[in-house]
Amino acid sequence: MSDDRELHIHIHSDPSVERKLDQILDALQSLGDTLMSAISDFAAKQSAFNADVSADLDAIQTAIAALNATITQLQNSPGTVTPADQALIDKLVTDGAALATKADTLAGKTPPTPPAGP
């Protein structure tokens, strides 16, 4: 013999509890939106910073290649230092100082600050 009894339970909630729960859910959704926005903003700033640093490093690499070419040219110059050689030496000194300034500027760059946690 089978017993087909069913049990039904109805829970009647307090409207003030429902309002509180809705407020909590809204606050959590707002917090999630704020965090995602902060993360997106930080990611954009960090990407821009990375691109800026990369461009600076490319410029330094190009400057080093130019200095190396000038050094090679001087090394291939026979005999005594000519006025043209002296001009190349002076350019090396000037370009080397500019390169050092670029490197110092790059070293002083500050990355963006990550967003604070909740």
N, CA and C atoms as an extended XYZ file, in Angstrom:
354
Properties=species:S:1:pos:R:3:atomname:S:1:resname:S:1:resid:I:1 pbc="F F F"
N         0.837       -1.150        0.000 N   MET     1
C         0.000        0.000        0.000 CA  MET     1
C         0.897        1.232        0.000 C   MET     1
N         0.556        2.174       -0.858 N   SER     2
C         1.397        3.364       -0.953 CA  SER     2
C         0.743        4.525       -0.230 C   SER     2
N         1.630        5.332        0.333 N   ASP     3
C         1.146        6.504        1.065 CA  ASP     3
C         1.522        7.742        0.271 C   ASP     3
N         0.555        8.417       -0.312 N   ASP     4
C         0.817        9.581       -1.173 CA  ASP     4
C         0.555       10.889       -0.445 C   ASP     4
N         1.076       11.010        0.670 N   ARG     5
C         0.882       12.248        1.427 CA  ARG     5
C         1.927       13.274        0.989 C   ARG     5
N         1.504       14.519        0.955 N   GLU     6
C         2.420       15.616        0.614 CA  GLU     6
C         2.462       16.599        1.759 C   GLU     6
N         3.611       17.157        1.923 N   LEU     7
C         3.775       18.165        2.960 CA  LEU     7
C         4.066       19.496        2.278 C   LEU     7
N         3.280       20.492        2.547 N   HIS     8
C         3.476       21.831        1.987 CA  HIS     8
C         3.750       22.791        3.136 C   HIS     8
N         4.839       23.560        2.962 N   ILE     9
C         5.178       24.553        3.976 CA  ILE     9
C         5.178       25.915        3.300 C   ILE     9
N         4.501       26.822        3.877 N   HIS    10
C         4.469       28.196        3.370 CA  HIS    10
C         5.140       29.093        4.399 C   HIS    10
N         6.131       29.829        3.920 N   ILE    11
C         6.828       30.748        4.812 CA  ILE    11
C         6.405       32.158        4.433 C   ILE    11
N         5.932       32.857        5.377 N   HIS    12
C         5.537       34.247        5.155 CA  HIS    12
C         6.617       35.125        5.763 C   HIS    12
N         7.272       35.871        4.888 N   SER    13
C         8.373       36.676        5.391 CA  SER    13
C         7.893       38.047        5.827 C   SER    13
N         8.680       38.607        6.655 N   ASP    14
C         8.421       39.941        7.168 CA  ASP    14
C         8.850       40.943        6.100 C   ASP    14
N         7.994       41.881        5.707 N   PRO    15
C         8.366       42.856        4.672 CA  PRO    15
C         9.616       43.661        5.026 C   PRO    15
N         9.835       43.914        6.302 N   SER    16
C        11.032       44.678        6.675 CA  SER    16
C        12.296       43.858        6.438 C   SER    16
N        12.214       42.545        6.619 N   VAL    17
C        13.351       41.665        6.347 CA  VAL    17
C        13.620       41.628        4.842 C   VAL    17
N        12.559       41.549        4.063 N   GLU    18
C        12.717       41.554        2.607 CA  GLU    18
C        13.368       42.852        2.134 C   GLU    18
N        12.930       43.979        2.701 N   ARG    19
C        13.528       45.281        2.332 CA  ARG    19
C        15.019       45.308        2.669 C   ARG    19
N        15.352       44.801        3.836 N   LYS    20
C        16.761       44.768        4.254 CA  LYS    20
C        17.582       43.895        3.308 C   LYS    20
N        17.050       42.739        2.978 N   LEU    21
C        17.753       41.845        2.058 CA  LEU    21
C        17.920       42.495        0.692 C   LEU    21
N        16.888       43.201        0.224 N   ASP    22
C        16.997       43.923       -1.057 CA  ASP    22
C        18.069       45.008       -0.975 C   ASP    22
N        18.137       45.698        0.158 N   GLN    23
C        19.158       46.735        0.338 CA  GLN    23
C        20.558       46.122        0.329 C   GLN    23
N        20.699       44.988        0.975 N   ILE    24
C        21.996       44.301        0.999 CA  ILE    24
C        22.388       43.869       -0.405 C   ILE    24
N        21.448       43.288       -1.146 N   LEU    25
C        21.731       42.877       -2.524 CA  LEU    25
C        22.101       44.076       -3.395 C   LEU    25
N        21.382       45.177       -3.238 N   ASP    26
C        21.702       46.394       -4.003 CA  ASP    26
C        23.097       46.909       -3.659 C   ASP    26
N        23.435       46.880       -2.360 N   ALA    27
C        24.762       47.343       -1.930 CA  ALA    27
C        25.858       46.450       -2.494 C   ALA    27
N        25.628       45.150       -2.488 N   LEU    28
C        26.620       44.225       -3.048 CA  LEU    28
C        26.790       44.443       -4.550 C   LEU    28
N        25.703       44.670       -5.261 N   GLN    29
C        25.769       44.925       -6.701 CA  GLN    29
C        26.538       46.224       -6.967 C   GLN    29
N        26.249       47.237       -6.176 N   SER    30
C        26.932       48.523       -6.333 CA  SER    30
C        28.427       48.379       -6.050 C   SER    30
N        28.769       47.624       -5.021 N   LEU    31
C        30.171       47.387       -4.677 CA  LEU    31
C        30.873       46.654       -5.815 C   LEU    31
N        30.205       45.646       -6.368 N   GLY    32
C        30.785       44.910       -7.492 CA  GLY    32
C        31.014       45.814       -8.688 C   GLY    32
N        30.044       46.684       -8.995 N   ASP    33
C        30.191       47.621      -10.108 CA  ASP    33
C        31.353       48.586       -9.863 C   ASP    33
N        31.461       49.073       -8.620 N   THR    34
C        32.532       50.004       -8.270 CA  THR    34
C        33.896       49.338       -8.402 C   THR    34
N        34.002       48.111       -7.919 N   LEU    35
C        35.277       47.392       -8.017 CA  LEU    35
C        35.666       47.153       -9.471 C   LEU    35
N        34.710       46.738      -10.287 N   MET    36
C        35.017       46.482      -11.696 CA  MET    36
C        35.443       47.777      -12.394 C   MET    36
N        34.795       48.878      -12.058 N   SER    37
C        35.150       50.168      -12.645 CA  SER    37
C        36.565       50.569      -12.223 C   SER    37
N        36.882       50.374      -10.943 N   ALA    38
C        38.218       50.717      -10.442 CA  ALA    38
C        39.280       49.850      -11.108 C   ALA    38
N        38.974       48.581      -11.302 N   ILE    39
C        39.930       47.678      -11.954 CA  ILE    39
C        40.124       48.078      -13.409 C   ILE    39
N        39.038       48.406      -14.102 N   SER    40
C        39.137       48.828      -15.500 CA  SER    40
C        39.941       50.119      -15.631 C   SER    40
N        39.680       51.071      -14.733 N   ASP    41
C        40.421       52.338      -14.764 CA  ASP    41
C        41.911       52.096      -14.532 C   ASP    41
N        42.216       51.256      -13.546 N   PHE    42
C        43.619       50.954      -13.254 CA  PHE    42
C        44.280       50.257      -14.439 C   PHE    42
N        43.590       49.306      -15.039 N   ALA    43
C        44.157       48.577      -16.178 CA  ALA    43
C        44.477       49.535      -17.322 C   ALA    43
N        43.608       50.504      -17.572 N   ALA    44
C        43.865       51.484      -18.637 CA  ALA    44
C        45.085       52.339      -18.304 C   ALA    44
N        45.183       52.787      -17.051 N   LYS    45
C        46.334       53.607      -16.640 CA  LYS    45
C        47.626       52.796      -16.713 C   LYS    45
N        47.582       51.533      -16.268 N   GLN    46
C        48.777       50.698      -16.293 CA  GLN    46
C        49.208       50.411      -17.723 C   GLN    46
N        48.255       50.175      -18.613 N   SER    47
C        48.580       49.935      -20.024 CA  SER    47
C        49.244       51.162      -20.646 C   SER    47
N        48.719       52.346      -20.339 N   ALA    48
C        49.318       53.578      -20.853 CA  ALA    48
C        50.732       53.762      -20.297 C   ALA    48
N        50.904       53.472      -19.022 N   PHE    49
C        52.230       53.569      -18.404 CA  PHE    49
C        53.203       52.601      -19.069 C   PHE    49
N        52.759       51.361      -19.275 N   ASN    50
C        53.620       50.356      -19.915 CA  ASN    50
C        54.015       50.788      -21.323 C   ASN    50
N        53.080       51.353      -22.073 N   ALA    51
C        53.380       51.819      -23.430 CA  ALA    51
C        54.381       52.968      -23.394 C   ALA    51
N        54.229       53.855      -22.423 N   ASP    52
C        55.149       54.992      -22.279 CA  ASP    52
C        56.561       54.507      -21.960 C   ASP    52
N        56.670       53.581      -21.026 N   VAL    53
C        57.981       53.034      -20.659 CA  VAL    53
C        58.590       52.290      -21.851 C   VAL    53
N        57.783       51.547      -22.572 N   SER    54
C        58.268       50.817      -23.739 CA  SER    54
C        58.819       51.773      -24.795 C   SER    54
N        58.103       52.865      -25.023 N   ALA    55
C        58.574       53.862      -25.994 CA  ALA    55
C        59.891       54.485      -25.541 C   ALA    55
N        60.010       54.752      -24.252 N   ASP    56
C        61.265       55.298      -23.719 CA  ASP    56
C        62.413       54.303      -23.905 C   ASP    56
N        62.147       53.042      -23.638 N   LEU    57
C        63.191       52.027      -23.812 CA  LEU    57
C        63.591       51.893      -25.275 C   LEU    57
N        62.624       51.978      -26.177 N   ASP    58
C        62.934       51.943      -27.613 CA  ASP    58
C        63.824       53.123      -28.001 C   ASP    58
N        63.503       54.305      -27.472 N   ALA    59
C        64.307       55.495      -27.773 CA  ALA    59
C        65.732       55.343      -27.241 C   ALA    59
N        65.869       54.774      -26.061 N   ILE    60
C        67.205       54.557      -25.489 CA  ILE    60
C        67.969       53.543      -26.335 C   ILE    60
N        67.290       52.483      -26.755 N   GLN    61
C        67.936       51.470      -27.594 CA  GLN    61
C        68.413       52.086      -28.908 C   GLN    61
N        67.607       52.939      -29.512 N   THR    62
C        67.987       53.609      -30.755 CA  THR    62
C        69.188       54.520      -30.523 C   THR    62
N        69.179       55.246      -29.405 N   ALA    63
C        70.297       56.144      -29.086 CA  ALA    63
C        71.590       55.360      -28.865 C   ALA    63
N        71.489       54.232      -28.220 N   ILE    64
C        72.684       53.397      -27.994 CA  ILE    64
C        73.232       52.897      -29.329 C   ILE    64
N        72.361       52.487      -30.232 N   ALA    65
C        72.809       52.026      -31.554 CA  ALA    65
C        73.512       53.148      -32.303 C   ALA    65
N        72.989       54.365      -32.199 N   ALA    66
C        73.624       55.511      -32.866 CA  ALA    66
C        74.997       55.806      -32.258 C   ALA    66
N        75.084       55.728      -30.944 N   LEU    67
C        76.384       55.948      -30.283 CA  LEU    67
C        77.380       54.863      -30.694 C   LEU    67
N        76.926       53.626      -30.765 N   ASN    68
C        77.816       52.541      -31.185 CA  ASN    68
C        78.301       52.738      -32.616 C   ASN    68
N        77.446       53.238      -33.485 N   ALA    69
C        77.852       53.504      -34.869 CA  ALA    69
C        78.910       54.599      -34.917 C   ALA    69
N        78.745       55.623      -34.090 N   THR    70
C        79.745       56.703      -34.047 CA  THR    70
C        81.069       56.185      -33.494 C   THR    70
N        81.023       55.352      -32.490 N   ILE    71
C        82.252       54.763      -31.927 CA  ILE    71
C        82.958       53.922      -32.986 C   ILE    71
N        82.191       53.126      -33.728 N   THR    72
C        82.772       52.312      -34.797 CA  THR    72
C        83.440       53.206      -35.845 C   THR    72
N        82.776       54.285      -36.174 N   GLN    73
C        83.338       55.224      -37.158 CA  GLN    73
C        84.660       55.799      -36.644 C   GLN    73
N        84.724       56.146      -35.381 N   LEU    74
C        85.966       56.677      -34.803 CA  LEU    74
C        87.060       55.606      -34.776 C   LEU    74
N        86.679       54.391      -34.449 N   GLN    75
C        87.665       53.316      -34.386 CA  GLN    75
C        88.246       53.013      -35.769 C   GLN    75
N        87.475       53.255      -36.797 N   ASN    76
C        87.947       53.001      -38.156 CA  ASN    76
C        88.694       54.183      -38.766 C   ASN    76
N        88.833       55.252      -38.010 N   SER    77
C        89.541       56.438      -38.511 CA  SER    77
C        91.042       56.243      -38.294 C   SER    77
N        91.833       56.289      -39.369 N   PRO    78
C        93.276       56.066      -39.226 CA  PRO    78
C        94.002       57.307      -38.682 C   PRO    78
N        95.096       57.064      -37.974 N   GLY    79
C        96.011       58.152      -37.596 CA  GLY    79
C        95.520       59.009      -36.448 C   GLY    79
N        95.895       60.280      -36.525 N   THR    80
C        95.621       61.221      -35.440 CA  THR    80
C        94.173       61.697      -35.490 C   THR    80
N        93.772       62.357      -34.425 N   VAL    81
C        92.406       62.862      -34.320 CA  VAL    81
C        92.277       64.097      -35.216 C   VAL    81
N        91.401       63.993      -36.169 N   THR    82
C        91.148       65.096      -37.099 CA  THR    82
C        90.031       65.965      -36.526 C   THR    82
N        89.827       67.142      -37.100 N   PRO    83
C        88.693       67.962      -36.651 CA  PRO    83
C        87.353       67.210      -36.787 C   PRO    83
N        87.208       66.404      -37.828 N   ALA    84
C        85.983       65.615      -37.995 CA  ALA    84
C        85.863       64.583      -36.880 C   ALA    84
N        87.004       63.965      -36.528 N   ASP    85
C        86.999       63.007      -35.425 CA  ASP    85
C        86.623       63.706      -34.118 C   ASP    85
N        87.189       64.901      -33.899 N   GLN    86
C        86.887       65.642      -32.670 CA  GLN    86
C        85.394       65.987      -32.613 C   GLN    86
N        84.808       66.313      -33.746 N   ALA    87
C        83.379       66.621      -33.788 CA  ALA    87
C        82.568       65.375      -33.405 C   ALA    87
N        83.016       64.213      -33.882 N   LEU    88
C        82.333       62.961      -33.512 CA  LEU    88
C        82.463       62.681      -32.013 C   LEU    88
N        83.660       62.936      -31.480 N   ILE    89
C        83.877       62.730      -30.037 CA  ILE    89
C        82.973       63.663      -29.236 C   ILE    89
N        82.913       64.932      -29.658 N   ASP    90
C        82.060       65.898      -28.962 CA  ASP    90
C        80.588       65.468      -29.025 C   ASP    90
N        80.186       64.939      -30.190 N   LYS    91
C        78.808       64.466      -30.348 CA  LYS    91
C        78.551       63.268      -29.436 C   LYS    91
N        79.536       62.383      -29.318 N   LEU    92
C        79.380       61.242      -28.413 CA  LEU    92
C        79.151       61.709      -26.977 C   LEU    92
N        79.914       62.697      -26.556 N   VAL    93
C        79.778       63.212      -25.193 CA  VAL    93
C        78.378       63.811      -24.995 C   VAL    93
N        77.946       64.622      -25.949 N   THR    94
C        76.627       65.259      -25.862 CA  THR    94
C        75.511       64.222      -25.893 C   THR    94
N        75.602       63.301      -26.851 N   ASP    95
C        74.568       62.276      -26.976 CA  ASP    95
C        74.557       61.339      -25.769 C   ASP    95
N        75.733       61.045      -25.236 N   GLY    96
C        75.816       60.194      -24.041 CA  GLY    96
C        75.158       60.867      -22.844 C   GLY    96
N        75.358       62.172      -22.708 N   ALA    97
C        74.720       62.905      -21.607 CA  ALA    97
C        73.201       62.908      -21.776 C   ALA    97
N        72.742       63.084      -23.021 N   ALA    98
C        71.295       63.064      -23.270 CA  ALA    98
C        70.722       61.687      -22.963 C   ALA    98
N        71.453       60.657      -23.323 N   LEU    99
C        71.006       59.292      -23.054 CA  LEU    99
C        70.928       59.034      -21.548 C   LEU    99
N        71.905       59.528      -20.813 N   ALA   100
C        71.884       59.370      -19.354 CA  ALA   100
C        70.680       60.094      -18.748 C   ALA   100
N        70.358       61.268      -19.285 N   THR   101
C        69.192       62.007      -18.797 CA  THR   101
C        67.910       61.226      -19.066 C   THR   101
N        67.803       60.635      -20.263 N   LYS   102
C        66.623       59.826      -20.577 CA  LYS   102
C        66.510       58.641      -19.619 C   LYS   102
N        67.627       57.999      -19.343 N   ALA   103
C        67.611       56.845      -18.439 CA  ALA   103
C        67.206       57.271      -17.030 C   ALA   103
N        67.710       58.429      -16.580 N   ASP   104
C        67.341       58.928      -15.254 CA  ASP   104
C        65.847       59.257      -15.196 C   ASP   104
N        65.328       59.838      -16.280 N   THR   105
C        63.900       60.166      -16.336 CA  THR   105
C        63.076       58.888      -16.289 C   THR   105
N        63.492       57.895      -17.039 N   LEU   106
C        62.772       56.616      -17.061 CA  LEU   106
C        62.776       55.982      -15.675 C   LEU   106
N        63.917       56.038      -15.008 N   ALA   107
C        64.025       55.432      -13.677 CA  ALA   107
C        63.119       56.133      -12.669 C   ALA   107
N        62.816       57.406      -12.908 N   GLY   108
C        61.995       58.161      -11.973 CA  GLY   108
C        60.504       58.083      -12.224 C   GLY   108
N        60.087       57.364      -13.263 N   LYS   109
C        58.656       57.261      -13.558 CA  LYS   109
C        57.967       56.403      -12.507 C   LYS   109
N        56.782       56.828      -12.130 N   THR   110
C        56.020       56.113      -11.114 CA  THR   110
C        54.803       55.460      -11.753 C   THR   110
N        54.666       54.165      -11.588 N   PRO   111
C        53.481       53.497      -12.150 CA  PRO   111
C        52.232       53.927      -11.399 C   PRO   111
N        51.065       53.751      -12.024 N   PRO   112
C        49.830       54.110      -11.331 CA  PRO   112
C        49.612       53.238      -10.103 C   PRO   112
N        48.892       53.783       -9.146 N   THR   113
C        48.603       53.055       -7.917 CA  THR   113
C        47.410       52.134       -8.133 C   THR   113
N        47.543       50.866       -7.758 N   PRO   114
C        46.406       49.953       -7.901 CA  PRO   114
C        45.247       50.401       -7.016 C   PRO   114
N        44.029       50.047       -7.383 N   PRO   115
C        42.893       50.425       -6.551 CA  PRO   115
C        42.946       49.721       -5.201 C   PRO   115
N        42.430       50.414       -4.202 N   ALA   116
C        42.390       49.829       -2.862 CA  ALA   116
C        41.286       48.788       -2.796 C   ALA   116
N        41.476       47.825       -1.967 N   GLY   117
C        40.469       46.785       -1.805 CA  GLY   117
C        39.240       47.322       -1.084 C   GLY   117
N        38.190       46.551       -1.069 N   PRO   118
C        36.937       47.016       -0.426 CA  PRO   118
C        37.074       47.172        1.065 C   PRO   118
